[in-house]
Amino acid sequence: MPEFQDLERQDRFQDLVDRHKKILYKICNAYCRNPDDREDLAQQIVAQLWQSFRSFDGRVQFSTWMYRVALNVAISWYRRERTRARHMLPADERLLDVAAETETEPDDIRLLYQFIETLDELNMALILLYLDGHANREIGAVLGISETNVGTKIGRLKTAMRQEFTGIGKA
């Protein structure tokens, strides 16, 4: 009987993750520029989701819970990788990554990701959730901040983006 329950739980988990896999893609794309790193991060997120799945009690939507877990993993990964890259990544490899990015992404998307990369972890998570169309209440629930605080931070991010992109194409 316990084996049947484990299989049932695995099937439920797989179904939920499959339905919300776009969350994984968005977070991995925002926190990783290198395709291999994105794959590694996605695997780490799925592993953590599985480890934490027993604690999912349904009080919030699965997507909200998944965002919370995925962002925590991504932020931890990002901090580790940023420190490691600062000390170990040769400059010419970074140039190759930038050249590859420009060939595969439209300019507006590339510029948006470059802007997002300049943000701290909280604002990076906030803008991803906002761009994904989540309501301030849900963003607050995922990030553990008030709905009002979400609105204030989004307003500041919009202002910063306007200032960042105002001169683009006018030079």
N, C-alpha and C positions, 0 to 999 in steps of 0.2 A: 504493500500500500504506500509506504513512503516514496518508493521509486516512481510510482504513478504521479504523486503530488509534485515531485521534482520535475518530471517531464512536463506536467501541466504548467508549472511555474516558468519553466524555460520557454515553453511555447508562448505563454502570455507575454513574457519579457521580450522575446524576439518580435512578436507582433507589434507591441507598443513602440519598440525602437525603430522598426521598419516604417511605421506610420509617421514617425517624427524624425526621420533621419536627416531632413533638411536642417534641423537644428545643429546636428553634428557638422555638416558641411559649412554652414555659416560661421560657426565658432572656429573651426579649424582654418578656414580661409582667412579669417581676421587675425588670428594669432600666429599663423605660420605662412611664410612666403614660399618656402621650399616644399615641393610635392612630397618628398620622402618624410619630412617633418610632419606634414599634415596627416599622412597615413599613420605615423607613430602616435601622434596626439589623439587621433580618432580611436586607435586601439586602446590607448590609456583611458580615454573617456568611457568607452564601452565596458572595459574591465571594471572601472570604478562604479559605473551604473549597475552592473551585475552584482558586485559586492554589496552595494547599498540597496539593492532591490527589495530585500526583506524588510527594510525600514520604510518603504513606500506604503503609506496607509490610505491613500486616496483622499486625504483632506484637501489637497490641492490637485489641480489637473496634472496629469502625467507630464505634459509639455513644460509646465512651470517647474516641476520637480527636476525634470531632465535638464532644463536650462541651468538651474541652480547647481547641480552636480557637475555638469559639463563646464560651466564657467569657472567653478572652483579648481577643477583639474587644469583647465587651460591657463588660468592665471598663475598657478604654481609652476606649470611647465614653462610659461613665458618668462617668468622671473629667473628660473634656472638657466634657460637657454640664452637669455639676454646677457647674463653674467658670463656664461661659458663663451658665447660668441665674442664678447668684448675682449676676452683674453686669448682665444684660440683660433678664431676664424681668419684666414688670410684675406687681405683686402681684395685681391684679384678674384677670389671665389665669389665675393659679394657682387662684384661688377658683373660676373657671368650671370648671377641670379637676376640682377636688374635687367640685363639685356634679354634674358628669356621672358621675363614678365612683360616687357614692352611689346614683345612679339605676339603674346597670346591674349592680352587683356585690352579692351577698349580704353582710351585715354581717361575718360571720365571715371571709370571703375578703378583704374590704376591710381588716379589722383585721390579718389575717396579712400582707398586702402592705405595710401601713404599718409593721408591726414589721420586716419584712425590709428595707425601705428605710432603717431606722436603722442597719443593720449595715455594717461595713466590707466591702470587696470580697471578701476571702477567706471571711468568715463568710456573706456573701450567697450565694456560690457553693456553699459547704458545705451550707447549709440547703436550697437548691434541689435539689441532688443527693440529699440525705437524704429530702426530701419526695417525690421521684420514686421512692423505693424502692431506691436503689442500695446495695450492700453497702459496708461501710467500706473494704474492700480496693480496690474500684473507685473510690470517692471519692478515696482516697489517690492512686491512679494518675492520676486526672484532675488533681488539684490539686498533685501533687508533694510530698505530705506522707505521713508514716507512718500505717499503719492504726491504731496506738495513739493517735496525735495526733488522728486523725479522731474516734475514740471519745470522747476527752477533750473536744474542742471541741463535739461534738454534745451531750454531757452538760451542758456549760455553757450552750449555747443553749437546751436544754430548760428548764433552771432559770430562765434569763432570761425565756423566754416565759411560764412559770408565774407568775413575779412580775409580769410586764407585764399578764397577763390575769386575775389573781386578783380584782381589784376590779371588773371589768367586770360590769355588770348588778346589782351589789349596792348601788349608791349610792342 
